[in-house]
Amino acid sequence: MPADQAAGLRWRRQGLRHRCVQCISDTPGLALRAAQSLRLEGASPLVVDARDRLFVPAAPQALFDWTRQLARGALLILPLGGIPVWHAPGARADAAGLAQGVRAWDTLIFDSPLCDAAAVLPGATQCVLMEVRPEGMQSSYALLKTRAERGGGAAILFGDAQACAQVHAACARFLGATFAAAVMYVANEDDAIAALAVRMADEEPGLSPQYRTTGNT
């Protein structure tokens, strides 16, 4: 049995919660790379192509949009880089019926625009992987503030080191020590993916990845 199927069966038997990761970056491949990393650690990930950019230039065509696919129980899932990807432009983590529709996978990884990344999957373990730039600090903080109000869980920031530090400091000052402790920032995208694997491993017994950074901030 393939490793991802075995992981999914183990997850369902143990009654564990879904894990939902929001990837916010100018780099289209972040969500796919995160999924590949988590799969190596035993997770069964599904990438949600919510920004309609992972299959460019040949986006798949479907008779039904993602909401009708959920209602019919027939999602348009295609392989990309060895990972199952759901072509679902505009899909949000808080969509009705989502958890049931993706029950075959234990981890959802959204390639999301900033405006939709505040959505959380009810009952799931949540995490944000977010690239922070100096010109986007206010928007990044606003997203974290909204997610804190919705119980959005952990966040891993990467990108401009000073911008990440300022956003983290704002979280500590205005959102409280508890939430700030769940927000970390690292040097680059590779370190962010490694840190995500560690966080996800903490949620499931038996996973024990080694966190090797190329230089934490």
Backbone hydrogen bonds in HBPLUS format (Angstrom, degrees):
<---DONOR---> <-ACCEPTOR-->    atom                        ^
c    i                          cat <-CA-CA->   ^        H-A-AA   ^      H-
h    n   atom  resd res      DA  || num        DHA   H-A  angle D-A-AA Bond
n    s   type  num  typ     dist DA aas  dist angle  dist       angle   num
A0006-ALA N   A0002-PRO O   3.06 MM   4  6.37 161.8  2.09 157.2 162.8     1
A0007-ALA N   A0003-ALA O   2.93 MM   4  6.14 155.8  1.99 148.9 155.4     2
A0008-GLY N   A0004-ASP O   3.01 MM   4  6.21 153.7  2.08 141.2 148.2     3
A0009-LEU N   A0005-GLN O   2.96 MM   4  6.26 157.6  2.01 151.4 156.8     4
A0010-ARG N   A0006-ALA O   2.95 MM   4  6.18 162.4  1.99 150.9 155.6     5
A0011-TRP N   A0007-ALA O   2.90 MM   4  6.05 160.2  1.94 149.7 155.3     6
A0012-ARG N   A0008-GLY O   3.00 MM   4  6.23 158.8  2.05 148.1 153.0     7
A0013-ARG N   A0009-LEU O   2.95 MM   4  6.17 161.6  1.99 151.9 157.0     8
A0014-GLN N   A0010-ARG O   3.02 MM   4  6.18 154.3  2.09 148.8 155.2     9
A0016-LEU N   A0011-TRP O   3.30 MM   5  5.68 159.6  2.34 159.1 160.2    10
A0015-GLY N   A0012-ARG O   3.17 MM   3  5.09 148.8  2.27  97.1 106.5    11
A0125-THR N   A0018-HIS O   2.83 MM 107  6.25 160.0  1.87 157.0 154.9    12
A0019-ARG N   A0106-ASP O   2.99 MM  87  6.35 145.5  2.12 150.2 160.8    13
A0108-LEU N   A0019-ARG O   2.79 MM  89  6.20 161.2  1.83 166.3 170.7    14
A0020-CYS N   A0125-THR O   2.76 MM 105  6.05 166.5  1.77 168.5 171.7    15
A0127-CYS N   A0020-CYS O   2.97 MM 107  6.37 135.3  2.17 161.7 164.6    16
A0021-VAL N   A0108-LEU O   2.79 MM  87  6.13 165.7  1.81 162.5 167.5    17
A0110-PHE N   A0021-VAL O   2.79 MM  89  6.14 159.3  1.83 172.5 173.8    18
A0022-GLN N   A0127-CYS O   2.93 MM 105  6.43 155.9  1.98 152.3 159.3    19
A0129-LEU N   A0022-GLN O   2.77 MM 107  6.02 171.0  1.78 162.1 163.4    20
A0023-CYS N   A0110-PHE O   2.83 MM  87  5.84 161.6  1.86 159.9 165.9    21
A0112-SER N   A0023-CYS O   3.18 MM  89  6.02 148.5  2.28 149.6 159.0    22
A0024-ILE N   A0129-LEU O   2.84 MM 105  6.21 164.8  1.86 167.1 169.7    23
A0131-GLU N   A0024-ILE O   2.91 MM 107  6.20 164.4  1.93 172.6 177.6    24
A0030-LEU N   A0027-THR O   3.37 MM   3  5.93 175.9  2.37 121.6 122.6    25
A0033-ARG N   A0029-GLY O   2.90 MM   4  6.06 163.1  1.93 160.1 164.8    26
A0034-ALA N   A0030-LEU O   2.90 MM   4  6.10 158.4  1.95 153.2 159.4    27
A0035-ALA N   A0031-ALA O   2.98 MM   4  6.20 155.7  2.04 145.4 151.9    28
A0036-GLN N   A0032-LEU O   2.97 MM   4  6.23 157.5  2.02 148.8 154.7    29
A0037-SER N   A0033-ARG O   3.02 MM   4  6.23 155.7  2.08 147.0 153.1    30
A0038-LEU N   A0034-ALA O   2.99 MM   4  6.24 163.8  2.01 152.3 156.3    31
A0039-ARG N   A0035-ALA O   2.88 MM   4  6.02 150.9  1.96 148.2 156.5    32
A0040-LEU N   A0036-GLN O   3.23 MM   4  6.43 149.8  2.32 140.3 146.9    33
A0041-GLU N   A0038-LEU O   3.02 MM   3  5.05 134.6  2.24  95.5 108.6    34
A0043-ALA N   A0038-LEU O   3.05 MM   5  5.48 161.1  2.09 147.3 141.5    35
A0042-GLY N   A0039-ARG O   3.01 MM   3  5.15 164.2  2.04 109.1 112.5    36
A0106-ASP N   A0044-SER O   3.06 MM  62  5.44 130.3  2.32 133.7 147.1    37
A0107-THR N   A0044-SER O   3.36 MM  63  6.05 161.0  2.40 134.9 130.7    38
A0046-LEU N   A0107-THR O   2.79 MM  61  6.19 146.2  1.90 161.9 173.3    39
A0109-ILE N   A0046-LEU O   2.89 MM  63  6.13 161.2  1.92 154.8 155.2    40
A0047-VAL N   A0084-PRO O   3.13 MM  37  6.46 167.3  2.14 160.5 159.0    41
A0086-TRP N   A0047-VAL O   2.77 MM  39  6.16 165.5  1.79 169.0 173.0    42
A0048-VAL N   A0109-ILE O   2.80 MM  61  5.97 160.6  1.84 141.1 145.4    43
A0050-ALA N   A0048-VAL O   2.87 MM   2  5.57 131.5  2.11 108.1  93.1    44
A0111-ASP N   A0048-VAL O   3.03 MM  63  6.14 170.1  2.04 163.8 160.6    45
A0049-ASP N   A0086-TRP O   2.84 MM  37  5.85 162.4  1.87 152.8 158.8    46
A0090-GLY N   A0050-ALA O   2.86 MM  40  4.98 169.4  1.87 131.7 131.3    47
A0058-ALA N   A0055-PHE O   2.90 MM   3  5.76 121.4  2.25 146.8 143.4    48
A0069-GLN N   A0065-ASP O   2.92 MM   4  6.18 149.8  2.01 152.0 161.9    49
A0070-LEU N   A0066-TRP O   3.00 MM   4  6.20 155.6  2.06 143.2 148.3    50
A0071-ALA N   A0067-THR O   3.10 MM   4  6.37 159.2  2.14 141.0 146.8    51
A0072-ARG N   A0068-ARG O   2.91 MM   4  6.06 147.1  2.02 144.0 152.2    52
A0073-GLY N   A0069-GLN O   2.89 MM   4  5.93 118.8  2.27 137.5 153.3    53
A0074-ALA N   A0069-GLN O   3.03 MM   5  5.18 152.9  2.10 148.2 150.4    54
A0073-GLY N   A0070-LEU O   3.10 MM   3  5.01 141.9  2.25  96.0 107.4    55
A0077-ILE N   A0075-LEU O   3.07 MM   2  5.73 116.1  2.49 109.9  93.3    56
A0087-HIS N   A0076-LEU O   3.28 MM  11  6.16 153.4  2.36 174.0 172.3    57
A0078-LEU N   A0085-VAL O   2.85 MM   7  5.29 165.6  1.87 150.5 152.7    58
A0085-VAL N   A0078-LEU O   2.75 MM   7  5.29 155.4  1.81 144.5 153.0    59
A0080-LEU N   A0083-ILE O   2.84 MM   3  5.25 148.1  1.94 140.5 150.8    60
A0083-ILE N   A0080-LEU O   3.09 MM   3  5.25 159.0  2.13 107.2 113.8    61
A0091-ALA N   A0088-ALA O   2.99 MM   3  5.52 160.9  2.02 144.9 143.6    62
A0095-ALA N   A0092-ARG O   3.28 MM   3  5.56 157.7  2.33 115.7 115.3    63
A0098-LEU N   A0095-ALA O   3.24 MM   3  5.61 158.9  2.29 133.2 130.9    64
A0101-GLY N   A0097-GLY O   3.02 MM   4  6.13 155.4  2.08 148.0 155.5    65
A0101-GLY N   A0098-LEU O   2.99 MM   3  5.00 110.6  2.49  95.8 113.0    66
A0102-VAL N   A0098-LEU O   3.00 MM   4  6.21 137.8  2.18 156.2 166.7    67
A0103-ARG N   A0100-GLN O   3.42 MM   3  5.21 158.4  2.47 109.6 106.8    68
A0105-TRP N   A0102-VAL O   3.07 MM   3  5.90 171.8  2.08 127.4 130.0    69
A0116-ASP N   A0113-PRO O   3.07 MM   3  5.66 150.3  2.16 116.6 124.3    70
A0117-ALA N   A0114-LEU O   3.31 MM   3  5.20 148.4  2.41  98.8 107.7    71
A0119-ALA N   A0116-ASP O   3.27 MM   3  6.01 165.4  2.29 118.1 122.2    72
A0124-ALA N   A0121-LEU O   3.07 MM   3  5.60 159.5  2.11 143.5 143.2    73
A0128-VAL N   A0154-ALA O   3.06 MM  26  6.46 135.5  2.27 124.3 137.0    74
A0156-ILE N   A0128-VAL O   2.69 MM  28  6.01 160.9  1.73 165.4 171.3    75
A0130-MET N   A0156-ILE O   2.95 MM  26  6.32 165.1  1.97 159.8 164.7    76
A0158-PHE N   A0130-MET O   3.00 MM  28  6.34 148.7  2.10 154.7 156.1    77
A0132-VAL N   A0158-PHE O   2.73 MM  26  6.02 158.9  1.77 162.5 169.8    78
A0160-ASP N   A0132-VAL O   2.99 MM  28  6.11 163.5  2.02 177.8 175.0    79
A0136-GLY N   A0133-ARG O   2.86 MM   3  5.16 149.9  1.95 111.6 121.7    80
A0140-SER N   A0136-GLY O   2.93 MM   4  6.12 158.1  1.98 155.4 162.3    81
A0141-TYR N   A0137-MET O   2.90 MM   4  6.12 164.5  1.92 154.9 158.4    82
A0142-ALA N   A0138-GLN O   2.91 MM   4  6.09 159.1  1.95 147.0 153.5    83
A0143-LEU N   A0139-SER O   3.00 MM   4  6.23 154.3  2.07 146.1 152.0    84
A0144-LEU N   A0140-SER O   3.12 MM   4  6.44 164.0  2.15 149.9 153.5    85
A0145-LYS N   A0141-TYR O   2.84 MM   4  6.08 157.5  1.89 155.6 162.3    86
A0146-THR N   A0142-ALA O   3.02 MM   4  6.24 161.6  2.05 148.7 152.9    87
A0147-ARG N   A0143-LEU O   2.95 MM   4  6.22 161.9  1.98 153.4 158.7    88
A0148-ALA N   A0144-LEU O   2.82 MM   4  5.98 149.5  1.91 145.9 154.6    89
A0149-GLU N   A0145-LYS O   3.10 MM   4  6.38 151.9  2.18 145.5 152.1    90
A0150-ARG N   A0146-THR O   3.15 MM   4  6.42 131.1  2.40 136.6 149.8    91
A0150-ARG N   A0147-ARG O   3.06 MM   3  4.91 130.4  2.32  91.7 105.6    92
A0152-GLY N   A0147-ARG O   2.57 MM   5  4.45 157.4  1.61 144.8 143.8    93
A0151-GLY N   A0148-ALA O   3.30 MM   3  5.14 166.6  2.32 102.6 105.2    94
A0155-ALA N   A0182-ALA O   3.00 MM  27  6.40 154.8  2.07 146.1 145.6    95
A0184-MET N   A0155-ALA O   2.98 MM  29  6.39 159.4  2.02 153.8 158.5    96
A0157-LEU N   A0184-MET O   2.79 MM  27  6.14 166.1  1.81 152.8 157.5    97
A0186-VAL N   A0157-LEU O   2.88 MM  29  6.30 156.1  1.93 164.3 166.3    98
A0164-CYS N   A0160-ASP O   2.92 MM   4  6.13 162.2  1.95 158.9 164.0    99
A0165-ALA N   A0161-ALA O   2.99 MM   4  6.21 160.2  2.03 148.1 153.5   100
A0166-GLN N   A0162-GLN O   2.98 MM   4  6.21 154.8  2.05 147.5 153.9   101
A0167-VAL N   A0163-ALA O   2.99 MM   4  6.22 159.3  2.03 151.4 156.8   102
A0168-HIS N   A0164-CYS O   2.92 MM   4  6.13 160.9  1.96 151.6 157.2   103
A0169-ALA N   A0165-ALA O   2.91 MM   4  6.07 155.2  1.97 144.1 151.2   104
A0170-ALA N   A0166-GLN O   2.96 MM   4  6.17 151.5  2.04 143.9 151.3   105
A0171-CYS N   A0167-VAL O   3.01 MM   4  6.34 150.0  2.11 145.1 153.1   106
A0172-ALA N   A0168-HIS O   3.03 MM   4  6.36 158.4  2.08 151.0 156.2   107
A0173-ARG N   A0169-ALA O   2.94 MM   4  6.17 151.0  2.03 145.4 153.6   108
A0174-PHE N   A0170-ALA O   2.89 MM   4  5.90 167.3  1.90 153.5 156.5   109
A0175-LEU N   A0171-CYS O   2.78 MM   4  4.94 146.9  1.89 130.9 140.6   110
A0180-ALA N   A0176-GLY O   3.05 MM   4  6.21 165.6  2.07 152.4 156.9   111
A0181-ALA N   A0177-ALA O   2.93 MM   4  5.98 143.7  2.07 143.1 151.2   112
A0182-ALA N   A0179-PHE O   2.91 MM   3  5.27 143.8  2.04 107.8 118.8   113
A0183-VAL N   A0180-ALA O   3.06 MM   3  5.13 161.4  2.09 105.8 111.1   114
A0192-ALA N   A0188-ASN O   3.01 MM   4  6.30 149.9  2.10 148.2 157.6   115
A0193-ILE N   A0189-GLU O   3.01 MM   4  6.30 156.8  2.07 153.4 158.0   116
A0194-ALA N   A0190-ASP O   3.03 MM   4  6.32 157.2  2.09 146.4 153.0   117
A0195-ALA N   A0191-ASP O   2.83 MM   4  6.03 158.1  1.88 148.5 154.4   118
A0196-LEU N   A0192-ALA O   2.92 MM   4  6.13 148.7  2.02 142.8 151.5   119
A0197-ALA N   A0193-ILE O   3.10 MM   4  6.40 155.2  2.16 147.0 152.2   120
A0198-VAL N   A0194-ALA O   3.23 MM   4  6.59 151.0  2.32 144.4 151.7   121
A0199-ARG N   A0195-ALA O   3.03 MM   4  6.35 161.6  2.06 151.2 155.7   122
A0200-MET N   A0196-LEU O   2.89 MM   4  6.12 164.9  1.91 158.7 162.5   123
A0201-ALA N   A0197-ALA O   2.97 MM   4  6.06 149.9  2.06 140.7 149.0   124
A0202-ASP N   A0198-VAL O   3.16 MM   4  6.45 141.5  2.32 144.0 153.2   125
A0202-ASP N   A0199-ARG O   3.20 MM   3  5.26 128.5  2.48  95.4 108.3   126
A0203-GLU N   A0200-MET O   2.97 MM   3  5.27 148.4  2.07 105.0 114.9   127
A0204-GLU N   A0201-ALA O   3.23 MM   3  5.39 153.1  2.30 104.0 111.3   128
